[in-house]
Amino acid sequence: MLAHVIAAARAAAPAGGARVIVVVGHGGEQVQAAFAAQPDVAFVRQEPQLGTGHAVMQAVPLLDDSARTLVLYGDVPLVRADTLRALAAAAGDAVGLLTVRLADPTGYGRIVRDVDGCVQRIVEQKDAAPDELAIDEVNTGILVAPTARLKGWLAGLSNDNAQREYYLTDVIAAAVRDGVAVHALLCAEAEEVLGVNSKAQLAQVERAAQARAAAALLEAGATLADPARIDVRGTVALDGEVAIDVGCIFEGEVRLAAGVKIGPYCVLRNCTLGAGTEVQAYSHIDGAQVAAGARIGPYARLRPGAVLEDDVHIGNFVEVKASRIERGAKANHLTYIGDARVGARSNIGAGTITANYDGVNKHKTDIGADVSIGSNAVLVAPVTVGDGATVGAGSVVTKEVPAGKLTVARSKAVTVERWQRPVKKQ
């Protein structure tokens, strides 16, 4: 959630950029560790937690008096950068306050305006009079203010209220008292300012985020079988029109070229798919690069380091890891290819594996072009199979296979004439 908020803050910042200050409390060490590599993010601790105004007080030593301060919330992850820019523009040199109208405003601070519609103050739910409780315009907590004035208003906050906390909302009344205008910007979408205080609210915000992601994909040219049944947990870049079936999950950075088709219930993570590639149902692609015209699945798994060239076929229950599969090669059934090269147009039979691990080290298998590997073969790495070679079914290959030759490496079948099948004891 915090990453979304920080991203929105950065995107809304002026051309020269801005400093992000995160106020943390319980579990703050974990939060700080997660953002340690971001030099524009600073942290301050609020201990004990005595309200929103008290939280902003902790950041005062790091605030620049010559700039404006924008206050955001780490559990309001759907706020848009465009909205924040509009709020800053509406505020000018005064105070800007983001508000929203809710059908059920229970629990929110109400926006109290004068007869001319100007914001006078914000009253919290527990401190509100009956007529104030009837107000449906509520405070989102997001505001922007001149920093030097904000520091003065924070210093004057009182905790004389039902919660015995220092409310940031009291800054609004202080601004009005000092003759500083408060410009309220009404947020068009209520979901944009949804906060998360429970697992139920987290699920609600997640669905709203996914609906937003699905809408962006549709706008970019994706055909979604059901926009309500897709999960984007990173970024998906489209280079043309694609088709995505139900239940798919996208994580990290995924790029799909024109004509890509993704079948149902696939998981794609940090991968690229070339034009016209088809991924059939229940396939997992993680850290792989796939060129054009490939066919993957169903039930296939591409692991990190897998590179598929044009027109490659990877079929059901085939796993590829740290290997290059060259143009037009096929492995259609029940196969493991690890730490290998498979040459162009080669065919890997069902049940074949590259035995790449000796218990300590990984070893390479090099399969040339136009090779035919029979079913249920084991290629014990390190080993090389020459161009145009054929390996008979059931072979355990432990030495180089010459180019253009047939190699068979399997035990001779023996029939035991007097053998009898055991009988189960009664």
KAPEQUI-V24412 format. One line per field, one symbol per residue. ss: DSSP state (A for helix, B for strand, O for the rest). phi: phi as a letter, one per 30 degrees, with the letter a starting at -180 (. if undefined). psi: psi as a letter, one per 40 degrees, with the letter a starting at -180 (. if undefined). Layout:
ss = ???
phi = ???
psi = ???
This chain:
ss = OAAAAAAAAAAAOOOOOOOBBBBBOOOAAAAAAAOOOOOOBBBBBOOOOOOAAAAAAAAAAAOOOOOBBBBOOOOOOOOOAAAAAAAAAAAOOOBBBBBBBOOOOOOOOBBBBOOOOOBBBBBOAAAOOAAAAOOOBBBBBBBBBBAAAAAAAAAOOOOOOOOOOOOOOAAAAAAAAOOOOBBBBBOOOAAAAOOOOOAAAAAAAAAAAAAAAAAAAAAAOBBBOOOOOBBBBBBBBBOOOBBBOOOBBBBBBBBBOOOOBBOOOOBBBBBBBOOOOBBOOOOBBBOOBBOOOOBBOOOOBBOOOOBBOOOOBBBBBBBBBOOBBOOOOBBBBBBBBBOBBBOOOOBBOOOOBBBOBOOOOBOOBBBOOOOBBOOOOBBBOOBBBOOOOBBOOOOBBOOOBOOOOBBOOOOOOOOOOOOOOOOOOO
phi = .dddddddddddddediaccccccbeidddddddcddcddccbbccbdccjdddddeddedcdcddcccccbbdcbdcdcdddddddddddiccccbcbacbdbdejcdddccddciddcabcdedcddedddddcdbddjdbbaddddedddddcdbcdadchbcddddddddddddicdccccdddcdddcdcbbaddddddddddddddddddddddjdcceaedbabccabbcccldbbbddidbbbicbbcddidbcddhcbbbhbbbdeidccdeiccbbicbbddidbbjdhcbcceidbcdeidcbcdhccbbhbccdeidbbcbhbcbbhbbcdeidbcddidbcdcbcjbccbccccddhcccddicbcdddabcdeidbcdeidccbbecddiccbbbbdddbccdcdbddcddd
psi = dddddddddddeiideiihhhhhibhedddddddedeheehiiihhhihfidddddddedeeihdeaihhhihefgeehidddddddddddbeahhhhiihhdgeheihihhiadeeihdihhideeiiddddehehiheehiiihdddddddddeiifgidefihhddedddddddeehihhhhhhdhdddfhiheidddddddddddddddddddddeeihhdheegihhfbihhhfahihhaieihhiahhhhiheihhiifihhhgiihiheihhiifihhhfihhaieihhaifihhihehhhaifihhahfhhhhfihhiheihgehfihhhfihhiheihhiheiihgeheediiiihhhaifihhiifihhhihihhiheihhiieihheihhiheihhhgiihhhhhdeihhihhh.
